[in-house]
Amino acid sequence: LQTGTLLVRGDSGVKKASDLAGKKLAVVAGTTTERRVTEALSNAKIAAEVLPFKNRDEAFRALEDNKAQALAGDKIVLVGLVARDSSNTRFALLDEDFSLEPYAFALRRGDPDFRLAVNRGLANIYRSGNIAPIFDRWFAPFKPSEVLIAIYGLNSMEE
C-alpha cells in the first residue's frame, strides 16, 4: 500500500491539512486522488478550493507558480517531484495522509509457490526492520508517516 498525501510550498504556511482552509489545492483530474482528497476535505470540513489539472506536470507547475498552495498525490510520486528541487527547501510533505492506495507486484498466474516466496520475503523485510533503510535510500529526507509505519507492521505478518 502507498499513502496519498499533500505536497506544499515551503512558504505557504500550510503545516497540516486544516491549514488549507481558504487555500487552493492542485490535483490531477479524474484520478482516485481527486476523489479521495475531496472526500477527506469534506469529511474534515476544510473549505479548500480543489483545482483539477489535466496532468501531474500542470498541477505541479501550479504549485511552483503559487497558483496553488498544495498538491495532492501518491507519496511516492510527490517525492519524485520534490527531487527536482536541489535545495530541499521549496517544498514539504505533510505528515498527514488522506488515503491508502493499493500498489502491488505483478506475478504470473498459476504459481502459488512463487507468490508465497515473494510474500514471505517481503514479510521478512518488514519484520527485520530492513524496510527503514530501504525507505531512507529512496525517499530521504522524508520519513514514513505513522500510517505507513502501521502498514509495515501489518505486512510483517506471515500468511
N, C-alpha and C positions, 0 to 999 in steps of 0.2 A: 504494500500500500504506500501511497505517496500522499502528502498533505497539500491542500490548497491554502495559500496564504496571501499576504499583501506585501508588495514592494512599495516603499515610499521614498520620496525625495528626502535627503538628509535635512534640508532646510524647511520642510513642510510643517513641522510642529506635531506631526502625527506619530504618537508613541504606542497607541493602542487603537483598536477598531472604533471605539466610541468617539475618538478624536476626528473621525471622518464626517461627523455631522456638519452639514453645510458645505462640504468639500466635494470635489469631483474624483470619481474612481473610473479608470480606464479598464476595459475588459474586451476580449475578443468575442464578437457577436456570434450567437448560435452555439456556443460551447457549453458543456456541463458547468464550467467555471462561472459563466454568466448566470446560469440558473441558480447555482448553489450560493454564490455570493449575494445575489439579490434576495434570496430566501433568508440568508443569515442576517443581512442588514435589516430586513423587515421584522424578523423574529426578535432582534435586539432593539428594535425601534430606533434605528440610526438613520436619519434622513440625509443620506449622501446621494448625489446625482451620479447614476451609473451611465457612463459614456461608452456605447458599443463601437468597436472599430473592426474593420474588415480583416485585419490580421495582426499578429503579435508585434511586428515591426512598427506598424502605425500606432498601436496602443503604447508601446514603449517610447516612441517619439513624442507622444502627447505628454508622457511623464517627464521626459528630458526637457521639453519646451515649457514646462509648468502649466500646461493646459489641463492637466490632471495632477492631483497630489498623491495618488496611489494607483497601482496596477495590480489587479488580481490575477492569479495563475497558480499552476503547479509549482511547488517549491523548487523542484529540480530545474524547471525551465527558467524561473526567475533568477536562480543562482547563476545560470549561464549568461543571462542578460547583464547581470552585475559584473561579470568577469570582464566586460568591455571597459569598465571603469578602473583604471590602474591606480587611482588614489584611494580606492576603497572607502571614500567618504561621501560621495554624492548620493548614495542610496543606502537604505537599510531594510532588512526584512523584519516584519513584526513577529513577535514570539507567539502570537495567537494564530491558530489555524481555523478556517471556516469550513473545511470539508476534508474527507478522506477519499482519495482517488485510487481505484484499483490499478495496479501495474502487475505484470506477470511475465514470466519467461514462457516462450512458446516451445512446446515439446511435441515431438511426433506422437500420434495416437498409437495405441496398442503396445506400449512399452511401459507397463506399470512398475517394473523393477527399476528402470532408469528414472522415472518420475520420483519414486521413493528415495533413490540415492540422492537426487538433487534436493528434495525436501529435507532429508536428513543432513546433508552438507550445509544447507542454509541455516537450519536449526542450530547446528554446531557453531556456526559463525556467530549467531546471535547469542547463544548460551555462553560462549567463551569470552564474550566482550570484544571480540575482534572486529565487530561492526563499527565500533567507535573510531579506530584509526582509519578504516576504510572511508567512513563519512568525512573525517577530517581531511584526508588526502584529496578528496574530490570537491568538498564544499567549504573548506576553510576560507574565510574566517567565521563562517556561520556555524551555529550549533544546532543539533536536532531539538525540535520542540518537545514539550512534555508528552504530547500526543504521540509523536514519532517514537519516543523512548518507550512508551507503553506498548506500541505496536511491536517494537523489538522484543519486548518481554513475551508478548503473545506468540510471536513467531519462534521463540526459543523452545516451545513445547514440541515434543515429538508427536507423531500421528497416533 
